[in-house]
Amino acid sequence: MRKATKADIPQLLELYRELQPDDSPIGSAEATVVWEKATNNGVAYFIAENRGNIVASCYIAIIPNLTRQCSPIGFIENVVTAAEYRRLGIGRKLLKKAIEYAKAEGCYKVTLQSGIKRSEAHKFYESVGFDGNSKRAFEIRF
């Protein structure tokens, strides 16, 4: 488990194909621009590796906040573990690493969202410590 670096982008893009298989692939140049923008603005990517291969990832955005004595909020997104590595505790360890990072950054809470029909994922997130009943998320997609 470690924080990802720019050199990890090609493998991250491969892993994200499992998360969003219907998305059109993006090139390394475009991904590098997004990486720079994200990591320069409070986003940290965490990965789990097995023999040099990235097998799980998530990112956490640290969002500045004017409430709670200006304590930031951590927002976790794009949680994915390669199919053959699921149910081995890797995702749990990875999320705990991101949560520890948020604590170290002074966040007063960490939140994430999950598709409404993903009941297995919901059980997993609750087993890590997330409360699936404390908030209700709303979105607008474009």
Secondary structure, DSSP 8 states (H G I E B T S, - for coil): -EE--GGGHHHHHHHHHHH-TTS----HHHHHHHHHHHHTTTEEEEEEEETTEEEEEEEEEEE--SSGGG--EEEEEEEEE-GGGTTSSHHHHHHHHHHHHHHHTT-SEEEE---TT-HHHHHHHHHHT--TTS--------
